[in-house]
Amino acid sequence: MGALFLKRAGTERNLRLFVGLLLAVICGNLWAAETKTVHSWSVQWQPTQLVNGSPVLFQVKPAARLKTLSGKWLDHDISFVLNPKTKTWNAIAGVALSVKPGVYTLSLSAVTLSGKDTSFQRRVTVRAGKYRSTALTVEGKYTAPSPEQQEIIARDRQTKQETFAKVSPDREWDGDFRSPLDAPFSDTFGTTRTFNGQVRSTHEGLDFRAVVGTPIAALNSGTVLLARPLYFEGNCVVLDHGQGLLTLYLHMSEIKVKEGDKVERGQVLGLVGGTGRATGPHLHIAVRWQGVYIDPATLLKMNLP
């Protein structure tokens, strides 16, 4: 009887030991899984559903503390800025209208605080945007310019190329981009336009229907790169917001800033007009990122740090 009791006691001790070892293994695996999750990269973006023509804000929480973070997106170099409050690295970017639907890679390269090079990749889906077509009638000089007018157009093209080449890599924008005025849209981004039944182009901005003289506000803080009349654009202002991002304001009746000025979000840049190739008084705004035009309406809806 005593021998049977000792045998059972030994069996119970072995069972308890086995259960203890099993729990240790399970807890160890859970801890390892949790550690792996904590130390993995997190990459998010907005808007969450990307289409061709969309702006995008990439937000990255890396696996370790970093000195620097840069990226490659659709053959464009992008630079990230750390938000110390959220420990998130942020960068503004875009998707050209010409980009086909598909899955594309965001490649990230970083240097940790200890000086180690590290990298990460994330696959991002881009879908097809839905854009419309329209027909417009304008003065003949805007569809069949004379030789003299063609010289002006060529000179303006050179001016714009020089202006766009001056974009600052340093971020100047701060927080959300806000509407330049309180007025309804008269035309949207991505519309295919036919002028006078012949000339076709893509509308690369957003039009607001407003009366002549309505004040036009800066979408965000930045530096005035250009403030002068151009043939097609009329009285035009271009703001540099840094990180390759520009906003353009066209067809003004009057310009209220000068080139080189530092402006704040909401500051008056000029007044609504109908100068240049325009069918009537309105404001055309455009958003340009590293040579790519992106949808201003989407940018105005985004919550930015």
Number of C-alpha atoms within 10 A of each C-alpha: 6 7 8 9 10 11 12 12 12 12 12 12 12 12 12 12 12 12 12 12 12 12 12 12 12 12 12 12 12 12 12 12 12 11 11 12 12 13 13 13 16 15 17 14 16 19 17 11 12 20 23 21 24 24 27 22 20 21 22 21 19 23 16 16 13 20 13 17 22 17 20 15 16 14 9 13 14 22 21 21 18 18 12 8 6 9 14 18 21 22 20 22 25 27 22 20 20 9 14 14 14 11 11 13 14 18 17 20 14 20 17 16 12 10 11 10 12 15 14 16 14 13 11 16 13 19 14 14 14 9 12 13 12 13 14 12 13 13 13 11 11 19 16 11 14 12 9 8 14 15 12 16 16 12 13 17 14 12 13 15 11 12 14 21 11 11 20 17 14 14 19 17 21 14 12 16 21 18 21 22 19 13 15 10 15 13 16 18 24 23 19 15 18 16 17 15 11 10 13 14 13 16 21 23 25 21 23 21 18 20 16 17 14 19 19 22 21 25 27 24 22 26 23 21 22 21 22 16 20 22 20 17 21 21 24 26 28 27 28 30 25 19 23 24 26 24 22 21 31 30 30 31 22 20 20 14 18 15 14 13 14 15 20 17 19 17 17 18 25 25 23 28 24 21 23 20 18 21 12 16 20 26 31 27 25 22 24 24 23 17 16 18 25 26 25 26 22 15 22 15 14 17 12 15 13
